[in-house]
Amino acid sequence: MQNTVLDERSISAITLLAEGKVSAERTYNGHHLVESSSTEGACYLVTAHSCTCPDAKYRHTTCKHQIAIRIAAVLAGAAIENEERAF
């Protein structure tokens, strides 16, 4: 695999966020629901370090769903900082 700043999984994660497929609210013991990009109506339970998708389960890798959750957390933190600075 080529070591680039934005690899294929990262780009897919950004796409999931842009398409609104990542739930903002946590459910089921701190997990987020993330819609599958390949199976209509399917969702995965995701945290920053685990996912129920086949990529994470069988390849034992950080999947695009986990990356999306991590990016969403950074963006949420930045939004909170901006709100606090506004006051």
FENWOLIN-V646605 format. One line per field, one symbol per residue. psi: psi as a letter, one per 20 degrees, with the letter a starting at -180 (. if undefined). burial: + if it has 9 or more other C-alpha atoms within 8 Angstrom, else -. Layout:
# FENWOLIN-V646605
psi=???
burial=???
This chain:
# FENWOLIN-V646605
psi=ppnrgnrghgghghggghjkjpphqqrmljqqppqqihopiqqqpprijqqjqhggghilrorhggggggghgghgghggggghhi.
burial=------+-++++++-++---+++--+----++++++-------++++--+++--+++----+++++++++++---------------
